[in-house]
Amino acid sequence: MRQLAIKRIAVLVSIGRHPVSGVPRYSRNDAAALGLATELAQQTADASIDVIHAGQADNPALPEYLALGAARISVIETAAAQDVLPALQEQLQAYDLVLCGSRAESGEASGMLPYRLAARLNLPLLAGVIAVTLGSDAIVAQQFLPKGRRREVALPLPALLTVHPLAPSRLRYAYARLRAGRISSQAFPGGTSDAGEEWQVEAAKALPRKLAAPEKRSGHARMQAATMAESRGGKVLQEGSAADKAQAVLAYLREHRLVDY
């Protein structure tokens, strides 16, 4: 059976941040995208992978992608307050497939960049991808759905895929690859934006902990509830005074040992 041929694959990578120490590191989500691109390149002949980063070439976390298997990283030099979309749009004009993580681990991290980039490139976008295979005339992507469900979607090329954070990553860190790889940079002559001055950065505040009754059902019942929508029951109080309603809530909390008074 004839198999779809992919010539050029682009992987967009960003700089992650350790959740505890805040030290810059590679983004695991983008590393999973690099792993999917590597598996696709092994399925077709003459396929090339270009790893692209928009930012600063001297970031200490960027060479970690070399250790994970990227032979070369192309960096588009942009200022901290500069919009990277025009630079990426110009760089990604002639690619068959573009892969990236679902969102960054630092900065604004809104997750909107892939959607805005796909709109600029006029490409179809499929989100939440965890695996990709080649078909006869399209790629077949396995998409992550809530409650453990999966579905396969056939998508013609060119296209843009965002990888789900739970996608398996089979990449292995090798220091020899880090030394053998190289990073090349080019400046993008775009103007800077002063939008960053409008943002106020502050430490995240702890959110109140949601009270939840302990689960008393069997494991089989919990598995069924994870794959189908069902009513959890409960009681609706429409009549009575405010004191009666408050007493009912307090009785529920005491019954499930969510309060100790």
N, C-alpha and C positions, 0 to 999 in steps of 0.2 A: 504494500500500500504506500502511495506517495505521502511523504511527510513534509510538513511546512518547514521552510528554510528561514532562519533568522540570521541576518548579517550583522546588525549592530544593536547592542544592548547598552543602555545607560543606567547606572545606579547612582542615585543621589544620596550622599551621606552628609550627616551633620555631626556636631560635637555634643556628646551627652554630658551628663553631670551626675556624680555619685550622690545618691539620695541622702547619705549621712554626712560625709566629709565635704561635699560640694566640689571635689577635685574633677577637672575635665577628664573625660574618658570617651571611648567610642560608644555610639548608641547601639544597643543590642537590636533594636528594631531595624535600623539600617543595615546592621551586620546580617540579619536574617534575609533582607532583600538581596544582599550580595551573595548569600548562600544559594538563594533560588536562581539568581542569574548564572552562577557557576554551574549548577545542575543543568540548566537549559543549554548552556554553551557546550556541555558534554554530549548532549543529545543531537546536535547538528554540527555539520562541518563548516569550517571557515567563519565561525561566529566570534565576534570580538566584544569585549566588555570594557567600557569606559566608566571609571569611577570619578564622579564630579562632585566638587564641594565649592560652595559659594561662601567666602569668608576670608580668613587670614591663613596664609600658607605656613606661618611659623607657629601655629597652635600645637602644643606638645602632644595632644591626643590624636592628631591626624595620622601620624605614622602607624598607629595601631591597626588601621585598616590594611596597611601593607602586610603586617604580620598575619592577618586573617586571610590573605590570598590575593589582594589587589596588586597587580604587577606595577601599576602606575596610577597616580591620583592627579587629576587635572583640577587646579584651584583657580577659580575666578575671584580675583582680589576685589573685595567690596568693603566699604566702610561699615562701621558698626550700625549706623543709622540709615544705611542705604537699602532701598528696596531691591531684593535679589531677583524678583520675577523677570524684569527685562533682560538681565544677564543670562538667566537660565533659558528663557525663551529663545534667545539668539543662539545658544549653544546646542539646543536639543531639536534642531529643525529636521535632521535627516536620520533619526533613529527609528528602528522598527518597534522597540519596546523600551519603556522607561519604568524602572522600579524604584521605590522609595519606601521609607517607613511611614506609618500612619500619622505621626506627629513628632516634633522635636522634644528633647528632654530639658531644654533650657530656652531662654528668651520668651517670646509671647506664647509659643506652644499651643496655638489655637487649632492646629490641624487643618487650616484652610489652604495652605500653600499648594498641596497637590491638586485641589479642585480649581483654584485660580490658575494654576499652570496649565491644567488640561483645557480650560476654557480658552486660554491664550493660544495654545497649540492646536486647538480644534480636534482633540483626541478623546475617545471614549475612556472613562475611568471606571475601574472596578476596585472597590474597597474591601478590606478584610481578607486578603488572599493568604492562604497558608501553604499552597502547593500549586505548581504549574507543570503541565505536560504539553507536548506538541501533538496536534491533530493533523488531519490532511490539509485543511485550508484555514485553520484557526487554532489558537491556543486554548487549552481547556484548563481553567483555573478552579481550584477548590476554594470556596468562600466560607469563612467562619460565620455562623449564625448563632443567636442567643440560645441558651438552654442546651448546649452541646450539639446542636444540629449542624449539618454541612450540606452544601449543594455545589454542583459542578456547573460552571457557566462557560460556554464557548464564546470566544471574543476574537473578532478579526483584527489583524494588525494594520497600521500601527495603533498602539494603545498605551495607557498608563495604568500601572497597578500599584496600590498601596498595600503593604504587608501588615498583617495583624500582629500585635505584640506577642501573641502566643504561638506564632508560627515556629516550627522546629528549626533550629540552626545547627548544622553539622560541621561548621567551620572550626578549625583548630588553630590556636595561636602558635606561631613559629617565629622565633627571633631571627633565624636565617633569612626568611622572606622579608622581614623588616629591613635588614641590611641590604638585600638585593634590590628591593623596590626603589622607586624614585617619585618625587613630588615635583611637578612643574606648575608654574603659575603664570597667569596673564591678567593684566589690569583691564577692568571694564570701565570705559569712559562715561559712566553715568553720573548724574548729579546726586548729591546726598539729600536726604530728607530730614527735616527737623521734627518728624512725628514723635521721635523718641523723647523729646523734651516735654511732651504733654503727659507722659506716663510717670506715675509715682511708684517707686519700687519699695516694698516693705516686707517684713517677715510674715510668713503665713501664720494665721491664727488657728488655734486648735478648735475643731468643731465639736459640738456636744455629741456625746455618744448615744446612739439610738438604742432604746430599750427593746429587746426582742425576747419573746418567751422561748424557753428551751424546747428543742424538737424532741417529741416523744414517739414519733412514728417509726416504723421499721425501715430498714434500708431499702427494701423493695418499694415501699410506699413513697419514700423520698425520691427514688429514681423515676417513678411514674410521674410524680409532681414536677420533676425537672423537664419532662418532655411534653406535657400537656397542661393546659390552663384549667385550673379548678378553683372552686370557691373554698376559702378557708373558714367559712362560717362566721360566727361573731354575733353580736347583739346590737341592735339599733334602738337607741332610747330617744323617742320623740316626745314623750309626755313626762310629766313630773317636774319638780323644781330643780334648780341648779345644784342644790345640796344632794338630792337623790342621784343625779347624774355623776357628780363628783364621787359619791360613795360607791357607785358601780365601777368607776374607773379604779378607785383605790382597792376594791375587792379583787379586781382582775390582777392588779400588780402584786397583791399579797398572795394570790393563788399560785402565781408563777414565780414567786420569790424574787421579784424584781425590786422590791423595797423591803426594808427590815424594820418597819415601824407600823 
